[in-house]
């Protein structure tokens, strides 16, 4: 969905498999990348590590995988071990992603229901939003990482992920 649509959130559902192309993940849409950045391939895929999701869940117990808009949630690596230029090899068919930049937290995250809903007082909604953004901005990569697709293909949940 687009940020201007009613009910918009950064939350993305989980799928049993995803297909990577040079443009990113089939079926995914990133409004900022599409409109402002002219579909730059350097931001084709968003990656989050499970240590970050556990951190978010410690702050917001009702948060769920996919809430930060990640295309790929990986375990076995800590967010700070990922660096620009590093490559991920996904699955057994050589799908390759290259890290291009750390993601920056944005106000769209404030659309998540535990941050902003009608049952929360407006001042508290604003505070929740500011807290979430400042917590995710503490360190590079804490919000996640962008990557470009070097070699595409289909990845199934549970397949191996390796950093070169």
N, C-alpha and C positions, 0 to 999 in steps of 0.2 A: 504494500500500500504506500501511498504518498503521504508525507508529513502533514499536508493540509487536509487530508480526509478525516472524517469523523471516525473515532475509534482507533486511529493510528497508534502504533507502538513499535518499538524496535524489536520486540520479541519475534523470534523466528522458530518455526516448528522443526522438529527432528524428522529426518527421513531415513529409511533403511539403507539408501545409497544416494550418492550425488554424482553428477557428471560435471567435470571441469573442462572448460574450453578457454581459449585465449581471452574471452570476454568475462570469464568468471564461472560461477556456478549456474548451470541451466535453471531457469525459472526464478532466479534471484533478481531483485531490483534494488539499487541504491540510488535514491533520488539525487543526492548531492553529487555523486560521481557521474551520473547520467547528465545532469543539467549544467552544473558549474564546471566540472572537470572534463567534459566532452568524452566520457567513457574511457578515461585513461586506463591502460592495462596495468599500470603500477598499483592500482587499488582494486584489482579484480576479485580478490578473495580476502575475507577477514578471518583471522585466526585468534583463538583464545585458548589459554591453557587452563587446565582444571584447577590449578592452585589459585588462580584469580577468581574463578567461579566460587570456590570454597570461601575465599575472602569476602566476596560479595554476599554470599549466603550467611556468613557470620554477622554481617551488618544488617541484612534484610532477609530474615529467615524464610519468607515466602517467595523469594526469588527462585528462578528456575533456569536450567540450561537453556540457552537461546535468547535470554532476555537482553543481552548486550548486542544482539544483532549479528553474532558470529556465524560465519558459514561453516567453520570447522572448529570443534572443541577437541583439543588433544590432551592426552595424559602422558605422564612420564617425563615431562620437561617443565621446568619452572620458567615463568615469564621472562625473568632477567637473564636466562641462558640463551635467549634468542637475540640475534644481532642482524642488522642490515647486511644483506649480501648472503646470508646463510640460506641453504637450500633444504627443503623438506622433500623426502621421497615417500610417496604414499602408496600403500598396497604393493602388490606383486607385479604390477605392470609398468612401473617406473614413472607414475604420475609425479611431476616435479613442479614445486612452487619455490619461488625465491622471495625472501623477505625484502620489502622495499622501504618501509617506514613504520614507526610506531603510530598507533591510532591515538587520536585526541578525543577526550570525552566531549560530547556535545549536548545541547539542551534537549534534543530528541529523546535522550534517555529518560528525561523527566516525564515522559508519557506513560511510563510503566505504572501499573495499578497500585503498587505499594508506595509509590512516590507521590502520585497525583490522582486522586479520585474525589468524587463529590462528597464522600464521607469524611474527608480530611479538611480541617480548617485551612483557609487560603494561606495564612502566614506559615503554617506548618508545612504545607505543600512546597512553598518557596524554599524554606529551610531544608527540607528533604532533598530537593533538587540541587541546591548549592552544596550540600554535604556529599551527595553521590558524586557530583562532578569533581569536587576537590579531592575526595578519596581516590578516585580513579586517575587523577592527574599527578599524584605524588611521585611516580616514577615512570620512565619510558617503558612502554609495553604493558603496564598494568591495565590499560584499557583494551589491549590487544595489539595485533600486528596486521599490517596490510602485506599482501604478496601478489606477485604476478605469476601467471601460469606459463611455465617453460614447456611442459609437456602435459597435455590433457589426458582425460580418461575417466572411467567410472570407479568410484571408491565406495566400498561397503562398510557399514559400521563394524568396528572391531578389527579392521585390517591394520597392519603395522604402519607406524609412522617413524621415520628416521631422519635425523638432522645430519647433514654432511658437514 
